[in-house]
């Protein structure tokens, strides 16, 4: 039997599967289908949008957008799209991913929309285990076993070769453990991770084996991102303490094992980190941070789950860490990870999340969040990004948020934090290596490096998409930077590209084009006005 596995993309608190990412959940599901003795047709929602058919005898759709995100391309499947797909499909429909339990998300502050009336089955636990059992004529909701986890993670790796971004830009999200160590207290009020109960940790050898298999297939970009806190991976305290002591030895074994089996890896990043763990165990956390900066690649981000600097909101929602603990974590990560790496970005920086719509928030919440960020800026600490979101309610009803105050706060963050932070992070003249040009918008071209939370890079001129370039930075926005392909070829560059060079402008760019080709910079200098500094231009360009 042929089953179609439709990747509607996931964006969940501990996992990202929106392109260029491919989530582990779809790979597990593919592995379960193959292990059950059936064929698997893999389709992404973007391929369906472009006209690709869904031909299987049964349909397993995987989706779960519970984090309200913004995407350069590859939006998660919407309710209306899923309705159209199921209405046209002749055969049983199974829904997997967090949407099977919580519904399809459609923005912050709004409850996900339920879709049970559109499907024959909803796999409310593990879709891979559900489909495996269903293919053996058994109907039940369960989690995969440790043996199945290992087997299906390997059996499903081949599906990555059918992803539209394979092989050049696809980024494989790798799961280290499921759940959250803070399940002991119920965990953060908005998060689904504690609902799994006691976390299940994958052995380091299993993770290394899965990574090695993906590497053999041609994948070169990886993120150890499918966990609530990377620093807690393998801790012996999981199940006894909600703030577990980091296990430096097993993290060392994991990272060195990956590097040994995937020697020419281009990206190895992590994601989430609990600042309370880092602050409570600074010595072990410092050792883990050094391991990350040594064995992972530059441009890495540890997303810290503070959520708010308002203690009243933190207490009401049983949140991860106090503002003081988060500040300690920010200082520690900066001290070890802020140096520039091989791709032009710092090796490891913290990221901060602010959530609104949590019970207990008030006008004071905005004031305390501002004060927290003032401290960061005053100490000249670096943050890779500040995310401001409204909660998607999956465990409780959202609290009312002052939308006008939220809008004002976002603007304040843009002007006071985001732009000055980018100016510190990547000053004008910084060269970012391997920026993948992805889309055109008007006369502008946008791209990103591959990795966790990559900077959005704008070339203020049309350029060919679908390939990598180095970019030298010319300016900073709130959440993006402007630059030119580096080094720019004076003899072939377009008028728009030449105009974007520092101190050139449209009139000088037109003069440059009129006199082309140039044999050397002195010949170019003869063609320009006396006030123009041709020598400075040589730092940005080349001839021929």
N, C-alpha and C positions, 0 to 999 in steps of 0.2 A: 504494500500500500504506500502511496505517496502522500506525505503530510506537508503542507505548506507552513513554514515557520515565519510569521510576519513580525518583523522587528519594528514596533511602533515607538521605540526608544524609551529609556527610563531616565529620570532625573530625580533621585531620591536622596535623603540625608547622607547616605554613605556610599552612593553609587551613581556614576554618570555613564549613560550610554548613548548620548546624542553625538552625531558625527563631529569630529573624526573618531570619537570613542566608539568601541563596541563593548557592550556589557558582558559580564560573565554569565548572566542568566540565560541569554539566548544561546550561548555556547553549551551550557549545561543541558538545555532542552534539546538541542541538536544531538548531543551525545546520548541522551536517553532514548531518542527516537531510533538512532542507529543501533544502540545496544539492544533495543527491542526487536531488531531485525527488519526495520522498515526504512524507506527512503525519505530524505528530507529536502524539500525545496526551500531555500532561504530567500526571502524578499525583505527589503526595507520599505518603510512607508514612503520614503522619497522615490524609490524605484516605482512603486505603485502610482505615485503622483505623476510620474513621467510616462505612464501607460503600461508598465509591466503587468503581466497577467498573474493571477493566483489560480494555479491549476490542480492543486492537490485534492485528494478525496476527503480530507479533513483539514481544518484550519486551526492553528494554535497562534494566537496573537499575544505578543508580549509588550506591555506598556505600563507606565506608572510615573507620571509627571507630578510629583508631590512637592517639588521645590520650584517655585515660580521663577524661572530663569529667562535670560535674554540670550539669543543664539544668533551667530552670524549666518548660519545656514543649518538646515536639518531640524525643523520644528518637530516636537513630539506629536504623535497622532492625536487628532481632536475627536470629540464625541461625534460630530457630524460625519467625519471621514469614516469612523468605525461603523457608523450606522449604514453608510453607503456600501461599505465592503461586505458587511454581514447580510445586507438585503440582496446582494447580487451573488452571494456564494451558495452553491448547492452542496450541502454537506454539513456535518456537525461542526460547530464553532466552539472552541475552548479559549477562554481568556486567562492569561497568566500575568504575573507581575503584581505590583502593589495595587493596580487598578482593579484587579479581581476582587479584592477585599474592600478597598476604599473608594473606588470609582475613578473616573478620568478627571484629572485636575484641569482647571481652566483659569488659573490666575490666583494671585495672593489675596487673602481675605475672603475667598469664596469656597464653599464646600465642594469637593469633587462630585461630579455627576454620576449617578449610579447607572450601570449598563447591563444589569442581570437580565433584563427583558430582551436583550439583543443576542444572548449567547445560550448555548445548550448546557455548557458547564463552565463554572468559575473555579479556578484552582487557587484557593485562598491561602494555601501554604506554598509548597514548592511546585511550580508548574512542571519541572522536569520529572519529579516523582509521580505527579498526577498523571502525566501523559504516558509514562512508562507503565503504570498500573492499568490505565485505561486500555492500552494496547495489549494487555494480558487479561482483559475482560474483568478487571477489578476496579470498582469505583470507591475511592477514599481520599481524604485529605490528610496529608502527612508531609513531614520533612524528609529530605534525602538522608540516607545513612552515610557514615564516614567513608565506607567502601564505595558506595555509589558516587559520592562527591569526587573521590579520586578518579574513579573510572570514567565518569561522564565529562569531567573537566578535560581529560585527554581525548576521549572519543569525539568531542564536539569541536576540537580546535580547527578542523578543516573548514568549518563554516566561515572562518575569517577570510578565506581566499575569495569568497563570493561577496564580500562587503565592497561597496563602490569605491571606498578610499584605499583599498588594498592595491599594491603593497606600500606605496610611498608615504602615505599620511595616516593610515589607520592606527589608532592607539588602543591597545588592549587593556581594559580595566581588569585587574587581578584581585580576587577576594582573598584576604588573609584570615578573617574570622567573621562570623555573623553575630549580630546582637550587640549589646552594650553592657560593659561591666557594671553600669549604674542601674541595672535592672533590679538590684537589691532594694532600692528605694522607689522604684517606679520610673526613674529617669526623668528627663525633661518632658514637660507636659505636652509639648507639641509634636514629639518625635515618635516614630513607629519602631525604632530599633529596640527599645527595651521590651517591646511586646513579644519578642522571640524567646524571652526567658534567659536562662544561663547561656552566655556566649559559647559557641562552638568554634574552636580554634583549629585551623588546618596545620598539619605538620609542615615544617619548613621544606622538607624534601619534596612534598607534594606540590607546593607552590613553585619550587625550582623546576620540577619536572614539567609542569604545565607551561611555564615561561619558556623553557628550552624547546618544547615542541612547537610553540608559536614562533619562536625565533627560527627554527629549522624551516618553517613554512614561508618565512620572509618578513615577519613582523619585526620592526625595529624600535617601536615606541611602546612603552609600558607605564602603567601607574598602579602602584600598590595603594589603591584608593578605596576599596570596598571594605572599609572598617570604620568604626566610630572613633578610634584613637590609635594611630600607628604606634605610639610610644607604649601602649598597653599590650601590643601583640606578644603572645607567649608568656605573659606574666603568670607566675605561680599564685598570685593573689586573686586572680579572677574567680569569682564565686564566693569569696570571703570578704573582700573590700571593694567598695565602689570606686576608690582611687587606688588602683593597683601599682605596685612598684615595678618600674620597667625591668625587663629581662634583657640585659645588654648582650649576653652571650647568644641567645637565640636570634636576636635581631642581626648580630654580626654574622651568624651562620646563614641566615636568610639572604642577606645582601651579598656576601662573598660567594654564596652558591649561585645566585643569579648571574653575577659577573663572570664566574668561571664557565658557566654553560652558555652564556650569551655575550661573548667578548666584545663584539662590535656594536653593541646596543647604542642607539642614538639618543633615546630619552628613557630615563628611569626616574619617576617621580613618586611622591607619596601624596596623601591628602589630609585627612582629619587628624587633629590632635586635641586632647583635653588639657587646657592650661592648668587645671588643678593638679594633674599628674606631674607636669613639668615643674610646677612650683613646689609641690610637696617633696619631690625627690630630685633636687637640682643636680646632684652629682651624677646619678644615673642618666638623667635627662640630657646633661651635657655630653656624656659619652655617646648616647644615641644620636644626638645632633651632629657630633663629629663623624659618626659612621655615615649618616645621611649625606653630609657634605663631601665625604670621601668617595663613597661608592655610587651615589646617585648623580644625576647630571644637573647642570646649572639651570636656573629659572624655576626652581622647585618652590613649592608653597605648602606650609603647614597651616591649614585652615583651623583657626582656634574658635571653639564653640563657647564664646562668652554670652552672646545674644543681647545683653543689656548691662549697663553700668549702674542700674537702679537696683539697690539691694532689696527693696520691697517687691519688685517684680521677680527677682531671682528667687526669693524665698517662696513666693506664691506659686512658682512654677517649677520648683526643685531643679534649677538650672545647674550647669556643670561647675562653674567657677565664679569666685568673687572678682570684682574689678582689680583688686590688689594681686591676686594670683595671675590674672591674665597679663597685667603689666610686668610681673616677674618673668612670665614666659616670653613676652615680646622682647624684653631686654636680653634674656639668655640666647634666644635664637638669633637676634641681631649680632650679639657679641661673637658668635661662632660662624654664622652663615652669611653675613652681609657682604663679604668680599666678592668682587666681580668674578664671574666664571668664564668659561671658554666661549660661550655663545653671546656674551655681552651683558647678560643679566646676572644679578647676584646669585650665589649658589643656593641659598635657602632663606626665605623670608616668611614671617607670619602673615596670615590674612585674618581679618576680623569680620564677624557677622553681627549685624544688629537686626533684631526681629521686633516687629510691631504687631499689635493685635493680641498681645498676651494679657491675661488677667492681671490686674494690679497696676497697669501703666497709667500715667497721668502726665500733666504738663511738666512735672518734675523729671520724668524719665528723659525727655528731650534735653533738659538742662544738664543732667548727669552724664548723658552720652556725649554732649559737647565738651564737658569738662574733661572727660576721659581722653578724648581725641586731642584736646589742647595740651595735655601732658605728653602725649606721644610726640606731637610736633615740637614742643618746647625742648624735649630731650633729643630731638633730631633722630628719633628712631624711625626705621623704615617699615612700612607695611606694603605688601604686594598689592592688596586691594581691600576696600571697605565695601562689603555687601550690605545693602539695606533692603529688607524684604518685609512683606506682610505674611503672616502665617497662613498656611493652608490647613484648615481644621480637620484633623483625622481622629483626634481623641476627645475633643471638647469643642464647644462653640467658641468662636473668636470674640475677643473683647472689642468694644468700639474703639476705633482709632481716629484721632483728630486729623483728618486728611489734609487740611490746610497747614497744620503744624508739621505734618510729615513732609509735605512738599517743601516747606521752608527749610526744614532740617536737611533734606537732600541737597538743596541748593547751597546751603551753608557748607556742607561736607565737600561738594564739588569745588567751591571757591577757596575754602580755607585748608582743606586737606588734600583732595585728590590731585589737583594740578600742582601745588607745591611739592607733594610727595613724588609725583612722576619726575619733576625737575631734579629732585635729589637722586632718584632711583637711576635714571638714565639721562644724564645731562646732554645738551646739544653737542653733537659731534660723536656721541657714542655709536658704535657699529653693532647692530644686532645681526647675528649670523642665522642663516637658514630660515628666513621668513617665507612661509608658503602663501603665495598670492591666490586668493580664493574667489572674490567677486568684484564686479564693477557696480558703482552707484554714480550715475551721471558721468562726469569726467574724472572720477576718483577710482582708485583701485585699493581694495582692502585685503589685508592678509594677517597671518599670525605665525609665530613659532608653534611647533607642536609641543604640547605639554599641559600641565595644570595651570589654569587661569592665565593663559598667555596674553600679553599686551596686544591690543588691537592696533595695527599699524596701517596708516593711510599714506598712499602715494598720491599726491594731488595732481595726478595726470593719468590718462589711460595707459595700462601696461598689460602685457600678456599674462593671463591667469594660468593656474595649473602647474606652476613650477616654483622652485626655491630661489630666492635672491638674498643677498646681504643688503641691509638698509642702514643708512647713516641718518641720524635723527636731526631734524631741523626745527621742530616745534612740539609743543605739548598742549593737549586738550585736557578735559576733565578725566576721561577714562580711556583715552587713546593718544597716540603720538603720530606725528607727521614726519616723513622722511623721504629720501630718494634712494633708488637702487644704487649700490656702491660697489665699485667706483663707476660713475656714469661716463659713458663714452661720448665725448664731445662731438665726434664726427658723425654719430648716428642717432643721438638722442633727439626726441621730439621737441617742438617749441614749448609745450607745456612742461616737459621735464626740465629743460634748461631754465625756464622761468622760475622753477621752484628752487634753484640753487641760491645760496645766500648771496645777497648783494647784486644779483643779476637782473631780475625783472624782465618784463616783456620786450622792451626796446633793445636791451643788450642781447637778449636771447635771439631776437630777429637778426641782429648784427652778426652774431656768431654763426647762425645758419647761412647767412649770405656769403660769408667768407670760407665756408668749408670746401674741401678738407684741409686740416692743418697738419703739418709734419711734426711740430713740437710746440711747447708752450710759449716759446719766444715768438713764434709766428702768430700765435693767437694774441699775444700781448700787442703786437704791432697793429692788429685789426681792431683793438678795443680803445676806448677813450682813456686819456692819461690818468684820470682819477680812479680807474678800476684796478683793484689789486689782483692781478693775474696769478701771482705766486700763491695767494690764499686759495684760489680756485683749484690748484693742483692737489690740495688735500681732499678734494671731493670727486675729482674726475680723472680720466685717463684719455689718451689719444690712441685710437686704433685698437 
